[in-house]
Amino acid sequence: MGGAVVALCFCQAYCQLPAGSTSSALHQGVSKADMVETLTSSVNPSHLGDAVTFTATLSSAIGPPHNGEQVTFLDGTSVLGTGTIVGGVARFTTTSLTHGIHTIKAQYAGDALHQQIQARLKQKVQ
């Protein structure tokens, strides 16, 4: 009896079978991990001109997204800026919020392993 060779290929990588193989490649789809995201504010309510830091914390069953990926922070539909993920956490600080109630969103676009996700909070500026 001959031995069996199994070649596993993940992340949509090119899969090459060993030389002389008489089998065909088996391509198995892998689902992206569901994400959990929390969004917090350093001070809420804040006052006009205060520096407010928004912190997005991302996690999943397979761990957080890779360091260096981005989270986009929005005020309603207007982009405030981006924060770089380090250890599953992205931060963005602003002093430009106007008086009133703001719907702040933190959006993560996803990657080859993680689903996209969005968290939101209401920020009051007095």
C-alpha positions, 0 to 999 in steps of 0.5 A: 500500500502506498502512503497518502499525502495531504496538502492543505491550502488556506487563505485563497493561496495557490495550492500545488500537489506533490510531483507525481500525484494522481489526485486533484486538489480539494479546495475548501472554503473557510468562513470569516470569523465573526467579530465583536467590537466595542466603542468607548469615549474618553469623556461623555459628555464632553465640552466644546473644544475638549480632546475626546478619544474614541477607542474601538476594541476588536476581537474574534474567536481566532483573535483580533485583526492584524496590527496595522489594519485600520478602523475608520471613525465617523460622525454620522456619515462624515469621516473624522479620521482613522486609527491603526489597530494595535493588539486589537485596539484602534484609537482616534482623538478629536477636538473638533466636535460641535455642540450637540449630540453626535452619532460616532461610528467605528467601522472595520472593513474586514480582511481575509479572516475577519468579518466587517463590523461597525460599532456606534455610540452617542457623544454629547458635547455641551 
